[in-house]
Amino acid sequence: MPAREHIAREIRDRGGWISFARYMELALHAPGTGYYAGGARQFGAEGDFVTAPELGTLFGRTLARQLAQFPDLPILELGAGSGALAETLERDYSILETSAALRARQSQRLGRRVKHLDRLPERWRGIILANEVADAIPVHLVAWRAEGVMERGVTVQDGKFAWQEKPASEDLREEASRIQVPSPYESEIGLAARAWMRTLCERLEHGVIFVIDYGFPRGEYYHPQRSTGTLMCHHRHRAHADPFARPGDEDITAHVDFSALAAAARDAGADVLGFATQAQFLVNCGITEVLAEANVENALVYAPIAAQAQKLLSPAEMGELFKVLAVGKGITAPLLGFARGDRSHAL
Ligand SMILES: C[S@@+](CC[C@H](N)C(=O)[O-])C[C@H]1O[C@@H](n2cnc3c(N)ncnc32)[C@H](O)[C@@H]1O
């Protein structure tokens, strides 16, 4: 059954309305019909988007310099996509992947070097990596209106998905009350992402969690001018804002509220170890030295690597919008990636 029918049936079964978070969960993650259930066709030049590890090995080799601070800690990557980053990082490596199709793709690419876990371990001593995973975690949509805080959900009207608002639940109202915005105003609240971060930190006994994604600290996220939120869909390298256009066939994402993730981590007893733009983090890790290892004399070799650097670092590309948040337990040494330009104070 296509995703559209699957979702419409659930809306009917639940009395004509589901939260947007449930819609997003079904559109992205429902086994069989969700977008990520569809395998690896989403990734790379032929797909819908290109992530940093998909550009080439420069990102992974630079990140490896940060991870070299913890040579004895095993790595757990969450949501490994096509397996590109795991291929670059030659370490004791496990993957937790929610999509069965992507898990199969990763096994095919990486063989036995990488272990797949079926669930998050009860206790973890090591590194956890999540690159472009937090933006795929379903968000609740909230509208601040004159009559109060409303939740935006999905109904079916004349055979099509349509928006419908209801008074927000207590959990959402409580979160919304901590956010200062003008009214009317619409945005997202990532309740599931907060819970995800809390669980990761509760299970972490010792080590560091790196969350790398596009997003902002709270003050910028809920800026008065960003009054329609950050929800975005990606299809064949085109971005648009209509999540009802191709459910199951395109990516739906929201920017990450890094202040919320940092607060959830602290609640679970972890320390914030650093927060910086991706460009600053990679420069601190020594991306220029990794670049210098390439043969500058040979344009055929050098040009593609220089193009990767431009994409990863340029403020017009991934350099500024993408951020790196590191939280951890039992780590006292300062992290290389935040040696300069740490913006933890902005969280
Ligand atoms: C946009 S892709 C990024 C893939 C890869 N990290 C990269 O940078 O190329 C999102 C990945 O996260 C997985 N995923 C989404 N939610 C997840 C979750 N809660 N736990 C683990 N994996 C998840 C998806 O199946 C997919 O592999």
PDBQT file of the ligand as one rigid body, heavy atoms in Angstrom, charges set to zero:
ROOT
HETATM    1  C1  LIG A 401      19.540  11.984   6.062  1.00  0.00    +0.000 C 
HETATM    2  S1  LIG A 401      20.049  10.345   6.394  1.00  0.00    +0.000 S 
HETATM    3  C2  LIG A 401      21.723  10.610   6.895  1.00  0.00    +0.000 C 
HETATM    4  C3  LIG A 401      22.580   9.410   6.656  1.00  0.00    +0.000 C 
HETATM    5  C4  LIG A 401      24.062   9.519   7.046  1.00  0.00    +0.000 C 
HETATM    6  N1  LIG A 401      24.255   9.788   8.455  1.00  0.00    +0.000 N 
HETATM    7  C5  LIG A 401      24.767  10.563   6.216  1.00  0.00    +0.000 C 
HETATM    8  O1  LIG A 401      25.189  11.566   6.771  1.00  0.00    +0.000 OA
HETATM    9  O2  LIG A 401      24.871  10.365   5.000  1.00  0.00    +0.000 OA
HETATM   10  C6  LIG A 401      19.201   9.894   7.875  1.00  0.00    +0.000 C 
HETATM   11  C7  LIG A 401      19.548   8.489   8.369  1.00  0.00    +0.000 C 
HETATM   12  O3  LIG A 401      19.055   8.325   9.695  1.00  0.00    +0.000 OA
HETATM   13  C8  LIG A 401      18.291   7.117   9.792  1.00  0.00    +0.000 C 
HETATM   14  N2  LIG A 401      17.422   7.365  10.940  1.00  0.00    +0.000 N 
HETATM   15  C9  LIG A 401      16.379   8.222  11.044  1.00  0.00    +0.000 A 
HETATM   16  N3  LIG A 401      15.907   8.266  12.309  1.00  0.00    +0.000 NA
HETATM   17  C10 LIG A 401      16.725   7.448  13.043  1.00  0.00    +0.000 A 
HETATM   18  C11 LIG A 401      16.785   7.090  14.417  1.00  0.00    +0.000 A 
HETATM   19  N4  LIG A 401      15.888   7.565  15.304  1.00  0.00    +0.000 N 
HETATM   20  N5  LIG A 401      17.755   6.241  14.821  1.00  0.00    +0.000 NA
HETATM   21  C12 LIG A 401      18.656   5.758  13.942  1.00  0.00    +0.000 A 
HETATM   22  N6  LIG A 401      18.629   6.051  12.625  1.00  0.00    +0.000 NA
HETATM   23  C13 LIG A 401      17.684   6.883  12.184  1.00  0.00    +0.000 A 
HETATM   24  C14 LIG A 401      17.724   6.977   8.398  1.00  0.00    +0.000 C 
HETATM   25  O4  LIG A 401      17.267   5.686   8.109  1.00  0.00    +0.000 OA
HETATM   26  C15 LIG A 401      18.956   7.352   7.571  1.00  0.00    +0.000 C 
HETATM   27  O5  LIG A 401      19.907   6.321   7.523  1.00  0.00    +0.000 OA
ENDROOT
TORSDOF 0
